[in-house]
Amino acid sequence: MSASENDVLDPETGRPRLLARRCSTCVFHPDNRMHLPPGRLAEVVDANRDAGSGLTCHQTLSYADTGVANAWCRGFYDAYPRTLAFRLARLLLGGVTEVEPPS
């Protein structure tokens, strides 16, 4: 898989794609819809925050085969808006391109 297939950048706008709202199984819903084991969400959050990156929504990854291009997770974006990747998107790219989550 090439880097472009993993990229959240929208080729038309040049800005990162961000889900307009949380997907149906977002790990940031309070009821653990992904059935993550205890501590797993904290590991994912810590790893992405430490890297200064956004978190790509699992429903937009190629293995999900939803037809929706990679996009940042809305739950992570709302919870951690000061992550370096999000700040750079706002400052250098003029923001994000919101896209509808997979149905």
N, CA, C and O of each residue as an XYZ file, in Angstrom:
412
protein
N       0.850     -1.175      0.000
C       0.000      0.000      0.000
C       0.892      1.233      0.000
O       1.800      1.342      0.824
N       0.646      2.140     -0.897
C       1.469      3.340     -0.990
C       1.043      4.353      0.064
O      -0.045      4.263      0.634
N       1.922      5.315      0.309
C       1.623      6.347      1.303
C       0.362      7.106      0.931
O      -0.401      7.495      1.815
N       0.122      7.328     -0.361
C      -1.061      8.085     -0.765
C      -2.352      7.357     -0.415
O      -3.378      7.992     -0.175
N      -2.306      6.028     -0.387
C      -3.510      5.277     -0.007
C      -3.811      5.405      1.478
O      -4.941      5.163      1.901
N      -2.817      5.781      2.275
C      -2.996      5.954      3.712
C      -3.209      7.404      4.093
O      -3.450      7.703      5.262
N      -3.129      8.294      3.150
C      -3.134      9.722      3.404
C      -4.535     10.231      3.716
O      -5.509      9.806      3.095
N      -4.634     11.146      4.687
C      -5.914     11.781      4.972
C      -6.092     13.080      4.186
O      -7.151     13.703      4.263
N      -5.075     13.496      3.435
C      -5.201     14.738      2.673
C      -6.151     14.577      1.501
O      -6.051     13.627      0.724
N      -7.053     15.498      1.389
C      -7.985     15.504      0.276
C      -7.271     16.077     -0.942
O      -6.758     17.194     -0.876
N      -7.224     15.344     -2.051
C      -6.481     15.834     -3.218
C      -7.082     17.094     -3.841
O      -6.370     17.856     -4.496
N      -8.365     17.319     -3.649
C      -9.008     18.501     -4.239
C      -8.754     19.766     -3.425
O      -8.525     20.834     -3.993
N      -8.793     19.650     -2.093
C      -8.647     20.842     -1.253
C      -7.241     20.998     -0.695
O      -6.847     22.098     -0.307
N      -6.477     19.902     -0.649
C      -5.153     19.938     -0.047
C      -5.193     19.976      1.467
O      -4.162     20.142      2.119
N      -6.386     19.823      2.029
C      -6.549     19.837      3.484
C      -6.891     18.430      3.968
O      -7.427     17.624      3.207
N      -6.586     18.134      5.223
C      -6.929     16.818      5.754
C      -8.446     16.624      5.819
O      -9.196     17.550      6.126
N      -8.870     15.402      5.524
C     -10.283     15.055      5.678
C     -10.546     14.758      7.150
O      -9.735     14.116      7.817
N     -11.679     15.228      7.648
C     -12.122     15.011      9.023
C     -13.581     14.603      8.969
O     -14.377     15.235      8.275
N     -13.938     13.561      9.688
C     -15.343     13.178      9.712
C     -16.174     14.309     10.305
O     -15.784     14.915     11.303
N     -17.306     14.588      9.699
C     -18.185     15.663     10.144
C     -18.798     15.351     11.507
O     -19.179     16.262     12.243
N     -18.890     14.088     11.836
C     -19.373     13.642     13.144
C     -18.775     12.266     13.408
O     -18.179     11.665     12.514
N     -18.929     11.775     14.606
C     -18.379     10.470     14.950
C     -19.028      9.356     14.126
O     -20.220      9.397     13.823
N     -18.223      8.375     13.779
C     -18.774      7.217     13.071
C     -19.607      6.388     14.051
O     -19.585      6.642     15.255
N     -20.319      5.424     13.550
C     -21.243      4.650     14.382
C     -20.549      3.820     15.458
O     -21.160      3.486     16.472
N     -19.284      3.488     15.245
C     -18.568      2.677     16.231
C     -17.361      3.422     16.796
O     -16.393      2.796     17.228
N     -17.410      4.726     16.796
C     -16.288      5.537     17.274
C     -15.872      5.108     18.680
O     -16.705      4.909     19.565
N     -14.568      4.975     18.854
C     -14.040      4.572     20.155
C     -14.248      5.652     21.218
O     -14.014      5.406     22.402
N     -14.683      6.836     20.809
C     -14.921      7.910     21.757
C     -16.381      8.002     22.197
O     -16.726      8.873     22.996
N     -17.234      7.132     21.697
C     -18.588      7.031     22.261
C     -18.438      6.447     23.665
O     -17.547      5.629     23.892
N     -19.274      6.842     24.596
C     -19.080      6.410     25.984
C     -19.347      4.925     26.242
O     -18.970      4.419     27.299
N     -19.974      4.227     25.325
C     -20.375      2.845     25.613
C     -19.463      1.777     24.997
O     -19.877      0.625     24.866
N     -18.231      2.138     24.615
C     -17.231      1.176     24.129
C     -17.789      0.289     23.012
O     -17.765     -0.938     23.118
N     -18.283      0.903     21.961
C     -18.894      0.182     20.843
C     -17.927     -0.737     20.098
O     -18.360     -1.648     19.392
N     -16.635     -0.508     20.248
C     -15.632     -1.363     19.599
C     -15.180     -2.496     20.515
O     -14.364     -3.332     20.126
N     -15.711     -2.515     21.721
C     -15.380     -3.570     22.693
C     -13.876     -3.669     22.921
O     -13.304     -4.759     22.939
N     -13.253     -2.514     23.094
C     -11.813     -2.480     23.349
C     -11.519     -3.012     24.741
O     -12.275     -2.764     25.680
N     -10.421     -3.743     24.871
C     -10.039     -4.199     26.214
C      -9.638     -3.008     27.079
O      -9.263     -1.958     26.556
N      -9.714     -3.164     28.383
C      -9.343     -2.059     29.272
C      -7.933     -1.546     28.966
O      -6.988     -2.320     28.816
N      -7.823     -0.234     28.880
C      -6.536      0.398     28.647
C      -6.164      0.582     27.186
O      -5.256      1.356     26.882
N      -6.839     -0.105     26.274
C      -6.451     -0.017     24.856
C      -6.681      1.384     24.291
O      -5.825      1.904     23.575
N      -7.808      1.994     24.598
C      -8.069      3.341     24.082
C      -7.008      4.314     24.600
O      -6.525      5.158     23.844
N      -6.649      4.209     25.849
C      -5.614      5.084     26.406
C      -4.293      4.891     25.676
O      -3.580      5.864     25.434
N      -3.951      3.656     25.321
C      -2.721      3.387     24.566
C      -2.750      4.075     23.208
O      -1.769      4.698     22.800
N      -3.868      3.962     22.516
C      -4.011      4.566     21.188
C      -3.931      6.085     21.292
O      -3.229      6.731     20.514
N      -4.643      6.641     22.241
C      -4.639      8.091     22.439
C      -3.231      8.570     22.763
O      -2.741      9.522     22.155
N      -2.582      7.917     23.715
C      -1.233      8.334     24.119
C      -0.254      8.264     22.952
O       0.548      9.178     22.758
N      -0.314      7.182     22.176
C       0.608      7.022     21.043
C       0.412      8.132     20.011
O       1.388      8.681     19.501
N      -0.828      8.460     19.704
C      -1.095      9.493     18.706
C      -0.775     10.884     19.234
O      -0.254     11.723     18.499
N      -1.077     11.130     20.482
C      -0.744     12.443     21.057
C       0.761     12.613     21.160
O       1.286     13.687     20.865
N       1.467     11.552     21.579
C       2.931     11.632     21.679
C       3.560     11.898     20.315
O       4.573     12.591     20.217
N       2.960     11.349     19.268
C       3.478     11.548     17.910
C       3.017     12.876     17.308
O       3.507     13.283     16.254
N       2.079     13.550     17.971
C       1.552     14.804     17.443
C       0.666     14.610     16.238
O       0.464     15.534     15.450
N       0.143     13.424     16.093
C      -0.627     13.101     14.891
C      -2.124     13.083     15.161
O      -2.575     13.108     16.307
N      -2.871     13.040     14.078
C      -4.293     12.802     14.178
C      -4.516     11.301     14.210
O      -3.610     10.526     13.903
N      -5.696     10.898     14.573
C      -6.070      9.486     14.580
C      -6.993      9.251     13.391
O      -8.025      9.908     13.259
N      -6.621      8.317     12.530
C      -7.460      8.010     11.373
C      -8.604      7.116     11.820
O      -8.392      6.123     12.516
N      -9.810      7.471     11.420
C     -10.994      6.686     11.771
C     -10.852      5.272     11.225
O     -10.510      5.082     10.058
N     -11.114      4.284     12.069
C     -10.984      2.883     11.659
C     -11.956      2.506     10.545
O     -11.682      1.593      9.767
N     -13.084      3.198     10.463
C     -14.050      2.883      9.403
C     -13.628      3.453      8.050
O     -14.257      3.156      7.034
N     -12.579      4.262      8.024
C     -12.112      4.805      6.746
C     -10.835      4.126      6.267
O     -10.356      4.425      5.173
N     -10.283      3.233      7.051
C      -9.088      2.506      6.627
C      -9.440      1.507      5.537
O     -10.583      1.057      5.453
N      -8.476      1.159      4.708
C      -8.751      0.304      3.542
C      -9.360     -1.038      3.926
O     -10.195     -1.561      3.187
N      -8.967     -1.610      5.059
C      -9.514     -2.918      5.435
C     -11.005     -2.864      5.748
O     -11.689     -3.886      5.682
N     -11.513     -1.679      6.089
C     -12.937     -1.540      6.397
C     -13.792     -1.617      5.141
O     -14.968     -1.972      5.206
N     -13.197     -1.282      3.991
C     -13.877     -1.384      2.704
C     -15.248     -0.701      2.700
O     -16.238     -1.273      2.244
N     -15.287      0.535      3.217
C     -16.542      1.283      3.275
C     -16.717      2.228      2.098
O     -17.796      2.782      1.889
N     -15.644      2.408      1.329
C     -15.720      3.335      0.208
C     -15.475      4.776      0.603
O     -15.527      5.664     -0.247
N     -15.210      5.025      1.870
C     -14.911      6.372      2.339
C     -13.399      6.489      2.478
O     -12.764      5.652      3.119
N     -12.825      7.523      1.880
C     -11.378      7.731      1.944
C     -10.948      8.029      3.374
O     -11.733      8.512      4.190
N      -9.688      7.732      3.658
C      -9.158      7.959      5.002
C      -9.483      9.360      5.486
O      -9.355     10.341      4.754
N      -9.908      9.425      6.748
C     -10.254     10.696      7.375
C      -9.944     10.615      8.856
O      -9.965      9.541      9.456
N      -9.656     11.772      9.435
C      -9.404     11.817     10.863
C     -10.673     11.506     11.632
O     -11.783     11.829     11.211
N     -10.472     10.871     12.767
C     -11.548     10.524     13.695
C     -12.093     11.795     14.353
O     -11.340     12.597     14.906
N     -13.402     11.959     14.283
C     -14.031     13.149     14.871
C     -13.926     13.147     16.392
O     -13.712     14.192     17.007
N     -14.074     11.983     16.988
C     -13.988     11.893     18.442
C     -12.635     12.327     18.960
O     -12.550     13.052     19.951
N     -11.565     11.888     18.294
C     -10.209     12.262     18.698
C     -10.001     13.761     18.471
O      -9.436     14.446     19.324
N     -10.452     14.263     17.336
C     -10.308     15.686     17.010
C     -11.009     16.555     18.058
O     -10.458     17.562     18.503
N     -12.215     16.164     18.447
C     -12.953     16.953     19.431
C     -12.326     16.870     20.818
O     -12.346     17.842     21.572
N     -11.769     15.705     21.153
C     -11.181     15.517     22.478
C      -9.804     16.158     22.606
O      -9.428     16.609     23.688
N      -9.050     16.202     21.508
C      -7.662     16.689     21.548
C      -7.386     17.692     20.428
O      -6.529     17.444     19.579
N      -8.093     18.811     20.415
C      -7.968     19.770     19.311
C      -6.609     20.459     19.215
O      -6.291     21.057     18.187
N      -5.806     20.380     20.275
C      -4.514     21.065     20.256
C      -3.380     20.149     19.827
O      -2.213     20.531     19.915
N      -3.705     18.933     19.360
C      -2.678     18.040     18.830
C      -1.955     18.768     17.693
O      -2.573     19.507     16.927
N      -0.651     18.554     17.595
C       0.163     19.270     16.610
C      -0.407     19.170     15.195
O      -0.474     20.180     14.495
N      -0.811     17.998     14.765
C      -1.338     17.838     13.404
C      -2.559     18.722     13.171
O      -2.706     19.313     12.101
N      -3.425     18.813     14.159
C      -4.638     19.627     14.009
C      -4.291     21.116     13.994
O      -4.865     21.884     13.222
N      -3.367     21.512     14.836
C      -2.954     22.918     14.848
C      -2.300     23.301     13.528
O      -2.569     24.375     12.989
N      -1.442     22.430     13.005
C      -0.799     22.712     11.719
C      -1.817     22.779     10.590
O      -1.707     23.622      9.700
N      -2.800     21.898     10.624
C      -3.840     21.931      9.585
C      -4.551     23.276      9.593
O      -4.820     23.849      8.537
N      -4.853     23.775     10.778
C      -5.538     25.068     10.866
C      -4.623     26.212     10.435
O      -5.041     27.103      9.697
N      -3.384     26.184     10.895
C      -2.460     27.301     10.641
C      -1.893     27.326      9.224
O      -1.791     28.389      8.612
N      -1.527     26.164      8.706
C      -0.812     26.119      7.432
C      -1.687     25.727      6.245
O      -1.394     26.094      5.107
N      -2.747     24.990      6.506
C      -3.569     24.488      5.397
C      -4.949     25.119      5.336
O      -5.735     24.804      4.443
N      -5.246     25.990      6.258
C      -6.541     26.657      6.248
C      -7.668     25.841      6.825
O      -8.838     26.145      6.590
N      -7.340     24.812      7.576
C      -8.374     24.010      8.221
C      -8.463     22.606      7.653
O      -7.486     22.061      7.140
N      -9.632     22.042      7.751
C      -9.878     20.663      7.341
C     -11.020     20.629      6.331
O     -11.748     21.606      6.156
N     -11.156     19.492      5.676
C     -12.302     19.244      4.802
C     -13.182     18.221      5.490
O     -12.789     17.063      5.633
N     -14.353     18.626      5.914
C     -15.247     17.692      6.597
C     -15.939     16.788      5.588
O     -16.408     17.227      4.537
N     -15.986     15.511      5.946
C     -16.645     14.507      5.104
C     -17.603     13.699      5.965
O     -17.413     13.564      7.174
N     -18.612     13.175      5.338
C     -19.580     12.351      6.045
C     -18.964     11.011      6.432
O     -18.212     10.428      5.650
N     -19.273     10.520      7.624
C     -18.756      9.205      8.001
C     -19.435      8.098      7.198
O     -20.500      8.310      6.618
N     -18.817      6.921      7.165
C     -19.450      5.794      6.475
C     -20.821      5.510      7.079
O     -21.041      5.724      8.271
N     -21.727      5.031      6.255
C     -23.073      4.732      6.774
C     -23.148      3.314      7.279
O     -24.199      2.882      7.752
